[in-house]
Amino acid sequence: MSSQDLQALKRTNTELKRAIRHFLEAAPNSGPLAVQVNNIKEAIKSNEAMFTFASLVEQYAKMKKNFDNVDYQNQKKDLAKFKAIVKKTGTRNLSSNQLEKVETLLAELNTAQPAHTVLMSAGQTIDYFATDLSNLRESSSVVVKAEDVATDETGVVAADVHLASKKLLKDVVVVSKQLTKTYPNDEFISGILREASSVKEGKGTFFTAINLLERTTTYLTLLIQQERCATEEMLNDIHANLMNAISQTCVVKKLVDSSQDSCDKVSQSMANELQNMEVKAKSIDTLSGMQQHIKDSVSLIAKLMNSYSDEQKQIHRTNEATIQELTSQIESTSNFVDQLEKQLNVAEETSLIDELTTIGNRKGYVLRINDERKHWQITKQPLTLMVIDVDNFKSINDTYGHSIGDQVLKCLGQTLKKHIRNSDYVARFGGEEFVIILPATEIDRAVQIGQKIQGVINNLKFELRKKNKVLKMTCSFGIAGFSQKCSNSTDVFNLADKALYKAKENGRDCIVVAKDDKLVKVEAEKAMT
Ligand SMILES: Nc1nc2c(ncn2[C@@H]2O[C@H](COP(=O)(O)OP(=O)(O)OP(=O)(O)O)[C@@H](O)[C@H]2O)c(=O)[nH]1
């Protein structure tokens, strides 16, 4: 309904009120109609146009029914007044249907029908008015609240509302269809679409459409908020990850001196861009704006990370080359150290060997006797020393020369080595003096070994071809063992040496053993040959 029609409706309302007032002047204020007359009086006072109009008509219709049933004496007078009012009403702006009805009524009035017939016609006309207006009120009431139509400025009318409802419904369907494409699995949106599609035009359509639209809007707002939250969360994640990356970059920076400057630049630039991103994100309030922002941010971050990655690759290449070079240097140094170690080992071994005889030397003896003594202390197995000195060696040197003397010493060293066990140890202690360490050997057993060696030496023959002579030699032996009383290596050696000198004193070529605090010469006949 256009605003023009609304104005017409208002005017009709005013006219009706006026007509009813005239009628009320003649209406009884007591009796069966009094209640309805009072109701109409109250309704007329109200300024609620649509409501009042329809209500008046209803009340009027009810009163008319009562009129039909009651025989009033002044019916004719009322009819005359009513006729005048209807005539007057017929000259006012009415809708075409209403005007048609009024004209029909006037035609009947003019034909001077009996009062009862005229009133019946008037009643029918008013009934028509009542139905027409009641329908109007029905469609209006769903969209127009009483307070909305209370003022003359209100321009809302039923037809407008009807059209608006249809349009709104259509819009809701279109919007929810589009949303269904975007959110195909969203139950709420598909529910709205179903509801909007199934709404039938008629009573309450407008409010239903408004309600659907409101629910859709609220839900959309919620979705946007959710997406906004998710987006912010995503940005926060990106931010956190990048800050982590930057902190790691700082660690890398410390490690890689060569690329320190470039790392600083990249880190600084990334931190600045991230700050900008955060500030921008807070000022964005549309979903598309946020999406674009994320897109831009991600591409910026990717760019920064790529440039950082390129620099790191360059650093890595440089480091790899340096590492390779260092590795080869370490390898060659390691080889060199290995060689030195071997040489050192050889030198160490050599330093313990007597050059002339190739058996152990005095240093070798000292190292070995210390080890054996420790072992003796732990195991308490007997440990014995045998000292051997060539008799009158000076005369050999003097008679045959120093070189022959060396040969004799060499031969003696090899002979001694040959006649001892692998676990024993022989060394040239100095000059023509030799020492044999005999682990796990009692004094008596050592004496037996000494006698055996003495026999071997006595049988050695050195043929001096040039001089056509055979050289023979003898040795003197001193034997002593480790004990509680004599447990120091030097003391035991000295004791054995004493025994040796005792043997020299006893005429050489004999064995003297330190036993029970005495130096005892081993009887010659007991010697084993
Ligand atoms: N050829 C040679 N002679 C050495 C070596 N070391 C020591 N001599 C000699 O050995 C001799 C030892 O003589 P002395 O200490 O008097 O002893 P000795 O002649 O064996 O007499 P007694 O030991 O008392 O039987 C010295 O003439 C040293 O020069 C050596 O490596 N080679």
The ligand as an SDF file (V2000), in Angstrom:
LIG
                    3D

 32 34  0  0  0  0  0  0  0  0999 V2000
  136.1350  -54.2510   25.3300 N   0  0  0  0  0  0  0  0  0  0  0  0
  135.4480  -53.6360   26.2950 C   0  0  0  0  0  0  0  0  0  0  0  0
  135.9960  -53.5500   27.4690 N   0  0  0  0  0  0  0  0  0  0  0  0
  135.3130  -52.9860   28.4720 C   0  0  0  0  0  0  0  0  0  0  0  0
  134.0270  -52.5310   28.2770 C   0  0  0  0  0  0  0  0  0  0  0  0
  133.5500  -52.0140   29.4200 N   0  0  0  0  0  0  0  0  0  0  0  0
  134.5450  -52.1780   30.3560 C   0  0  0  0  0  0  0  0  0  0  0  0
  135.6540  -52.7690   29.7480 N   0  0  0  0  0  0  0  0  0  0  0  0
  136.8620  -53.1010   30.3440 C   0  0  0  0  0  0  0  0  0  0  0  0
  136.6980  -54.1240   31.3280 O   0  0  0  0  0  0  0  0  0  0  0  0
  137.7740  -54.0450   32.1700 C   0  0  0  0  0  0  0  0  0  0  0  0
  137.3760  -54.2910   33.5580 C   0  0  0  0  0  0  0  0  0  0  0  0
  138.5420  -54.4850   34.3270 O   0  0  0  0  0  0  0  0  0  0  0  0
  138.4800  -54.5670   35.8690 P   0  0  0  0  0  0  0  0  0  0  0  0
  137.4430  -53.6980   36.4700 O   0  0  0  0  0  0  0  0  0  0  0  0
  139.8080  -54.4540   36.4400 O   0  0  0  0  0  0  0  0  0  0  0  0
  138.0210  -56.0520   36.1380 O   0  0  0  0  0  0  0  0  0  0  0  0
  138.6300  -57.3660   35.5950 P   0  0  0  0  0  0  0  0  0  0  0  0
  139.7860  -57.1600   34.7510 O   0  0  0  0  0  0  0  0  0  0  0  0
  137.4650  -58.0830   34.8550 O   0  0  0  0  0  0  0  0  0  0  0  0
  139.0130  -58.1740   36.8630 O   0  0  0  0  0  0  0  0  0  0  0  0
  138.0270  -58.7960   37.8240 P   0  0  0  0  0  0  0  0  0  0  0  0
  136.6990  -58.2350   37.5840 O   0  0  0  0  0  0  0  0  0  0  0  0
  138.5110  -58.4970   39.1550 O   0  0  0  0  0  0  0  0  0  0  0  0
  137.9990  -60.2480   37.5180 O   0  0  0  0  0  0  0  0  0  0  0  0
  138.3850  -52.6790   31.9460 C   0  0  0  0  0  0  0  0  0  0  0  0
  139.6620  -52.8730   31.2900 O   0  0  0  0  0  0  0  0  0  0  0  0
  137.4340  -51.9620   31.0530 C   0  0  0  0  0  0  0  0  0  0  0  0
  138.1380  -51.1050   30.1610 O   0  0  0  0  0  0  0  0  0  0  0  0
  133.4580  -52.6560   26.9980 C   0  0  0  0  0  0  0  0  0  0  0  0
  132.3100  -52.3040   26.6930 O   0  0  0  0  0  0  0  0  0  0  0  0
  134.2230  -53.2370   26.0410 N   0  0  0  0  0  0  0  0  0  0  0  0
  1  2  1  0
  2  3  2  0
  2 32  1  0
  3  4  1  0
  4  5  2  0
  4  8  1  0
  5  6  1  0
  5 30  1  0
  6  7  2  0
  7  8  1  0
  8  9  1  0
  9 10  1  0
  9 28  1  0
 10 11  1  0
 11 12  1  0
 11 26  1  0
 12 13  1  0
 13 14  1  0
 14 15  2  0
 14 16  1  0
 14 17  1  0
 17 18  1  0
 18 19  2  0
 18 20  1  0
 18 21  1  0
 21 22  1  0
 22 23  2  0
 22 24  1  0
 22 25  1  0
 26 27  1  0
 26 28  1  0
 28 29  1  0
 30 31  2  0
 30 32  1  0
M  END
$$$$
